[in-house]
Amino acid sequence: MSERVERPWALMRHHAGWADVFHIESESADSISGFYPDRETVGPPVSYSVRAVLARFPTLEAARAAREGAVAEWRKHDAGVRDAETKLREAEKAREDAWLKCLHEAARAS
C-alpha cells in the first residue's frame, strides 16, 4: 500500500491562514476525490488536482491538530503584518499626496 493510501486525511487551502480537513476517498496520479467531513452537508465527492493538498495525515485527529498548530503559528505574525499594512497605507497616502501636489503646482504654473 502506498503512503498516499495510508494517509487519506489532507489539509486543503481554504483561504490565507486556514486549511480545511479533507478525506481522500480515491486518487489518480494527478487528482484526488473525497469530501470535507466538517461541513454541515456532505454532498457528492469533489475532485481536485493533487497540487491542492497542503499536507497529508494518517488520521482525522492528526490533521485537525496540525491545522490548529499552523493557525497558532500564523497568528504569531499578526502584529508584524498589521504594522506592515499600516506603513504601506502611510506610504500610499504620501505617494497620493505628492502626486496631487505635483498636479496642483503644475496647474498653478501654467
MODELLER restraints for C-alpha pairs under 7 A, 6 or more apart:
rsr = mdl.restraints
at = mdl.atoms
rsr.add(forms.Gaussian(group=physical.xy_distance, feature=features.Distance(at['CA:6:A'], at['CA:58:A']), mean=6.12, stdev=0.5))
rsr.add(forms.Gaussian(group=physical.xy_distance, feature=features.Distance(at['CA:7:A'], at['CA:56:A']), mean=5.69, stdev=0.5))
rsr.add(forms.Gaussian(group=physical.xy_distance, feature=features.Distance(at['CA:7:A'], at['CA:57:A']), mean=4.81, stdev=0.5))
rsr.add(forms.Gaussian(group=physical.xy_distance, feature=features.Distance(at['CA:7:A'], at['CA:58:A']), mean=4.09, stdev=0.5))
rsr.add(forms.Gaussian(group=physical.xy_distance, feature=features.Distance(at['CA:8:A'], at['CA:23:A']), mean=5.81, stdev=0.5))
rsr.add(forms.Gaussian(group=physical.xy_distance, feature=features.Distance(at['CA:8:A'], at['CA:24:A']), mean=4.95, stdev=0.5))
rsr.add(forms.Gaussian(group=physical.xy_distance, feature=features.Distance(at['CA:8:A'], at['CA:56:A']), mean=6.75, stdev=0.5))
rsr.add(forms.Gaussian(group=physical.xy_distance, feature=features.Distance(at['CA:8:A'], at['CA:57:A']), mean=6.51, stdev=0.5))
rsr.add(forms.Gaussian(group=physical.xy_distance, feature=features.Distance(at['CA:8:A'], at['CA:58:A']), mean=6.15, stdev=0.5))
rsr.add(forms.Gaussian(group=physical.xy_distance, feature=features.Distance(at['CA:9:A'], at['CA:21:A']), mean=6.91, stdev=0.5))
rsr.add(forms.Gaussian(group=physical.xy_distance, feature=features.Distance(at['CA:9:A'], at['CA:22:A']), mean=5.84, stdev=0.5))
rsr.add(forms.Gaussian(group=physical.xy_distance, feature=features.Distance(at['CA:9:A'], at['CA:23:A']), mean=4.79, stdev=0.5))
rsr.add(forms.Gaussian(group=physical.xy_distance, feature=features.Distance(at['CA:9:A'], at['CA:24:A']), mean=6.15, stdev=0.5))
rsr.add(forms.Gaussian(group=physical.xy_distance, feature=features.Distance(at['CA:9:A'], at['CA:56:A']), mean=5.57, stdev=0.5))
rsr.add(forms.Gaussian(group=physical.xy_distance, feature=features.Distance(at['CA:9:A'], at['CA:57:A']), mean=4.99, stdev=0.5))
rsr.add(forms.Gaussian(group=physical.xy_distance, feature=features.Distance(at['CA:9:A'], at['CA:58:A']), mean=6.09, stdev=0.5))
rsr.add(forms.Gaussian(group=physical.xy_distance, feature=features.Distance(at['CA:9:A'], at['CA:59:A']), mean=6.04, stdev=0.5))
rsr.add(forms.Gaussian(group=physical.xy_distance, feature=features.Distance(at['CA:9:A'], at['CA:60:A']), mean=5.98, stdev=0.5))
rsr.add(forms.Gaussian(group=physical.xy_distance, feature=features.Distance(at['CA:9:A'], at['CA:63:A']), mean=6.42, stdev=0.5))
rsr.add(forms.Gaussian(group=physical.xy_distance, feature=features.Distance(at['CA:10:A'], at['CA:21:A']), mean=5.81, stdev=0.5))
rsr.add(forms.Gaussian(group=physical.xy_distance, feature=features.Distance(at['CA:10:A'], at['CA:22:A']), mean=5.07, stdev=0.5))
rsr.add(forms.Gaussian(group=physical.xy_distance, feature=features.Distance(at['CA:10:A'], at['CA:23:A']), mean=6.25, stdev=0.5))
rsr.add(forms.Gaussian(group=physical.xy_distance, feature=features.Distance(at['CA:10:A'], at['CA:53:A']), mean=6.26, stdev=0.5))
rsr.add(forms.Gaussian(group=physical.xy_distance, feature=features.Distance(at['CA:10:A'], at['CA:55:A']), mean=5.57, stdev=0.5))
rsr.add(forms.Gaussian(group=physical.xy_distance, feature=features.Distance(at['CA:10:A'], at['CA:56:A']), mean=4.31, stdev=0.5))
rsr.add(forms.Gaussian(group=physical.xy_distance, feature=features.Distance(at['CA:10:A'], at['CA:57:A']), mean=6.03, stdev=0.5))
rsr.add(forms.Gaussian(group=physical.xy_distance, feature=features.Distance(at['CA:10:A'], at['CA:63:A']), mean=6.65, stdev=0.5))
rsr.add(forms.Gaussian(group=physical.xy_distance, feature=features.Distance(at['CA:11:A'], at['CA:19:A']), mean=5.59, stdev=0.5))
rsr.add(forms.Gaussian(group=physical.xy_distance, feature=features.Distance(at['CA:11:A'], at['CA:20:A']), mean=5.51, stdev=0.5))
rsr.add(forms.Gaussian(group=physical.xy_distance, feature=features.Distance(at['CA:11:A'], at['CA:21:A']), mean=4.81, stdev=0.5))
rsr.add(forms.Gaussian(group=physical.xy_distance, feature=features.Distance(at['CA:11:A'], at['CA:22:A']), mean=5.98, stdev=0.5))
rsr.add(forms.Gaussian(group=physical.xy_distance, feature=features.Distance(at['CA:11:A'], at['CA:53:A']), mean=6.06, stdev=0.5))
rsr.add(forms.Gaussian(group=physical.xy_distance, feature=features.Distance(at['CA:11:A'], at['CA:54:A']), mean=5.45, stdev=0.5))
rsr.add(forms.Gaussian(group=physical.xy_distance, feature=features.Distance(at['CA:11:A'], at['CA:55:A']), mean=5.40, stdev=0.5))
rsr.add(forms.Gaussian(group=physical.xy_distance, feature=features.Distance(at['CA:11:A'], at['CA:56:A']), mean=6.52, stdev=0.5))
rsr.add(forms.Gaussian(group=physical.xy_distance, feature=features.Distance(at['CA:11:A'], at['CA:63:A']), mean=6.66, stdev=0.5))
rsr.add(forms.Gaussian(group=physical.xy_distance, feature=features.Distance(at['CA:12:A'], at['CA:19:A']), mean=5.16, stdev=0.5))
rsr.add(forms.Gaussian(group=physical.xy_distance, feature=features.Distance(at['CA:12:A'], at['CA:20:A']), mean=5.23, stdev=0.5))
rsr.add(forms.Gaussian(group=physical.xy_distance, feature=features.Distance(at['CA:12:A'], at['CA:21:A']), mean=6.43, stdev=0.5))
rsr.add(forms.Gaussian(group=physical.xy_distance, feature=features.Distance(at['CA:12:A'], at['CA:22:A']), mean=6.60, stdev=0.5))
rsr.add(forms.Gaussian(group=physical.xy_distance, feature=features.Distance(at['CA:12:A'], at['CA:52:A']), mean=6.09, stdev=0.5))
rsr.add(forms.Gaussian(group=physical.xy_distance, feature=features.Distance(at['CA:12:A'], at['CA:53:A']), mean=5.09, stdev=0.5))
rsr.add(forms.Gaussian(group=physical.xy_distance, feature=features.Distance(at['CA:12:A'], at['CA:54:A']), mean=5.55, stdev=0.5))
rsr.add(forms.Gaussian(group=physical.xy_distance, feature=features.Distance(at['CA:13:A'], at['CA:19:A']), mean=4.46, stdev=0.5))
rsr.add(forms.Gaussian(group=physical.xy_distance, feature=features.Distance(at['CA:13:A'], at['CA:20:A']), mean=6.42, stdev=0.5))
rsr.add(forms.Gaussian(group=physical.xy_distance, feature=features.Distance(at['CA:13:A'], at['CA:54:A']), mean=6.65, stdev=0.5))
rsr.add(forms.Gaussian(group=physical.xy_distance, feature=features.Distance(at['CA:14:A'], at['CA:20:A']), mean=5.88, stdev=0.5))
rsr.add(forms.Gaussian(group=physical.xy_distance, feature=features.Distance(at['CA:17:A'], at['CA:71:A']), mean=6.33, stdev=0.5))
rsr.add(forms.Gaussian(group=physical.xy_distance, feature=features.Distance(at['CA:17:A'], at['CA:74:A']), mean=6.20, stdev=0.5))
rsr.add(forms.Gaussian(group=physical.xy_distance, feature=features.Distance(at['CA:18:A'], at['CA:71:A']), mean=6.76, stdev=0.5))
rsr.add(forms.Gaussian(group=physical.xy_distance, feature=features.Distance(at['CA:19:A'], at['CA:67:A']), mean=6.60, stdev=0.5))
rsr.add(forms.Gaussian(group=physical.xy_distance, feature=features.Distance(at['CA:21:A'], at['CA:36:A']), mean=6.12, stdev=0.5))
rsr.add(forms.Gaussian(group=physical.xy_distance, feature=features.Distance(at['CA:21:A'], at['CA:63:A']), mean=6.58, stdev=0.5))
rsr.add(forms.Gaussian(group=physical.xy_distance, feature=features.Distance(at['CA:21:A'], at['CA:64:A']), mean=6.88, stdev=0.5))
rsr.add(forms.Gaussian(group=physical.xy_distance, feature=features.Distance(at['CA:22:A'], at['CA:34:A']), mean=6.90, stdev=0.5))
rsr.add(forms.Gaussian(group=physical.xy_distance, feature=features.Distance(at['CA:22:A'], at['CA:35:A']), mean=5.71, stdev=0.5))
rsr.add(forms.Gaussian(group=physical.xy_distance, feature=features.Distance(at['CA:22:A'], at['CA:36:A']), mean=4.59, stdev=0.5))
rsr.add(forms.Gaussian(group=physical.xy_distance, feature=features.Distance(at['CA:22:A'], at['CA:37:A']), mean=6.66, stdev=0.5))
rsr.add(forms.Gaussian(group=physical.xy_distance, feature=features.Distance(at['CA:23:A'], at['CA:34:A']), mean=5.41, stdev=0.5))
rsr.add(forms.Gaussian(group=physical.xy_distance, feature=features.Distance(at['CA:23:A'], at['CA:35:A']), mean=5.43, stdev=0.5))
rsr.add(forms.Gaussian(group=physical.xy_distance, feature=features.Distance(at['CA:23:A'], at['CA:36:A']), mean=6.20, stdev=0.5))
rsr.add(forms.Gaussian(group=physical.xy_distance, feature=features.Distance(at['CA:23:A'], at['CA:37:A']), mean=7.00, stdev=0.5))
rsr.add(forms.Gaussian(group=physical.xy_distance, feature=features.Distance(at['CA:24:A'], at['CA:32:A']), mean=6.42, stdev=0.5))
rsr.add(forms.Gaussian(group=physical.xy_distance, feature=features.Distance(at['CA:24:A'], at['CA:33:A']), mean=5.74, stdev=0.5))
rsr.add(forms.Gaussian(group=physical.xy_distance, feature=features.Distance(at['CA:24:A'], at['CA:34:A']), mean=4.51, stdev=0.5))
rsr.add(forms.Gaussian(group=physical.xy_distance, feature=features.Distance(at['CA:24:A'], at['CA:35:A']), mean=6.93, stdev=0.5))
rsr.add(forms.Gaussian(group=physical.xy_distance, feature=features.Distance(at['CA:25:A'], at['CA:33:A']), mean=5.81, stdev=0.5))
rsr.add(forms.Gaussian(group=physical.xy_distance, feature=features.Distance(at['CA:25:A'], at['CA:34:A']), mean=4.74, stdev=0.5))
rsr.add(forms.Gaussian(group=physical.xy_distance, feature=features.Distance(at['CA:26:A'], at['CA:32:A']), mean=5.85, stdev=0.5))
rsr.add(forms.Gaussian(group=physical.xy_distance, feature=features.Distance(at['CA:26:A'], at['CA:33:A']), mean=5.29, stdev=0.5))
rsr.add(forms.Gaussian(group=physical.xy_distance, feature=features.Distance(at['CA:26:A'], at['CA:34:A']), mean=6.70, stdev=0.5))
rsr.add(forms.Gaussian(group=physical.xy_distance, feature=features.Distance(at['CA:27:A'], at['CA:33:A']), mean=6.08, stdev=0.5))
rsr.add(forms.Gaussian(group=physical.xy_distance, feature=features.Distance(at['CA:30:A'], at['CA:49:A']), mean=5.79, stdev=0.5))
rsr.add(forms.Gaussian(group=physical.xy_distance, feature=features.Distance(at['CA:30:A'], at['CA:50:A']), mean=5.43, stdev=0.5))
rsr.add(forms.Gaussian(group=physical.xy_distance, feature=features.Distance(at['CA:31:A'], at['CA:47:A']), mean=6.66, stdev=0.5))
rsr.add(forms.Gaussian(group=physical.xy_distance, feature=features.Distance(at['CA:31:A'], at['CA:48:A']), mean=5.50, stdev=0.5))
rsr.add(forms.Gaussian(group=physical.xy_distance, feature=features.Distance(at['CA:31:A'], at['CA:49:A']), mean=4.32, stdev=0.5))
rsr.add(forms.Gaussian(group=physical.xy_distance, feature=features.Distance(at['CA:31:A'], at['CA:50:A']), mean=4.84, stdev=0.5))
rsr.add(forms.Gaussian(group=physical.xy_distance, feature=features.Distance(at['CA:32:A'], at['CA:47:A']), mean=5.43, stdev=0.5))
rsr.add(forms.Gaussian(group=physical.xy_distance, feature=features.Distance(at['CA:32:A'], at['CA:48:A']), mean=5.45, stdev=0.5))
rsr.add(forms.Gaussian(group=physical.xy_distance, feature=features.Distance(at['CA:32:A'], at['CA:49:A']), mean=6.26, stdev=0.5))
rsr.add(forms.Gaussian(group=physical.xy_distance, feature=features.Distance(at['CA:32:A'], at['CA:50:A']), mean=5.87, stdev=0.5))
rsr.add(forms.Gaussian(group=physical.xy_distance, feature=features.Distance(at['CA:33:A'], at['CA:45:A']), mean=5.94, stdev=0.5))
rsr.add(forms.Gaussian(group=physical.xy_distance, feature=features.Distance(at['CA:33:A'], at['CA:46:A']), mean=5.32, stdev=0.5))
rsr.add(forms.Gaussian(group=physical.xy_distance, feature=features.Distance(at['CA:33:A'], at['CA:47:A']), mean=4.18, stdev=0.5))
rsr.add(forms.Gaussian(group=physical.xy_distance, feature=features.Distance(at['CA:33:A'], at['CA:48:A']), mean=6.52, stdev=0.5))
rsr.add(forms.Gaussian(group=physical.xy_distance, feature=features.Distance(at['CA:34:A'], at['CA:45:A']), mean=4.71, stdev=0.5))
rsr.add(forms.Gaussian(group=physical.xy_distance, feature=features.Distance(at['CA:34:A'], at['CA:46:A']), mean=5.58, stdev=0.5))
rsr.add(forms.Gaussian(group=physical.xy_distance, feature=features.Distance(at['CA:34:A'], at['CA:47:A']), mean=6.67, stdev=0.5))
rsr.add(forms.Gaussian(group=physical.xy_distance, feature=features.Distance(at['CA:35:A'], at['CA:42:A']), mean=6.80, stdev=0.5))
rsr.add(forms.Gaussian(group=physical.xy_distance, feature=features.Distance(at['CA:35:A'], at['CA:45:A']), mean=5.28, stdev=0.5))
rsr.add(forms.Gaussian(group=physical.xy_distance, feature=features.Distance(at['CA:35:A'], at['CA:46:A']), mean=6.26, stdev=0.5))
rsr.add(forms.Gaussian(group=physical.xy_distance, feature=features.Distance(at['CA:36:A'], at['CA:42:A']), mean=6.90, stdev=0.5))
rsr.add(forms.Gaussian(group=physical.xy_distance, feature=features.Distance(at['CA:57:A'], at['CA:63:A']), mean=5.62, stdev=0.5))
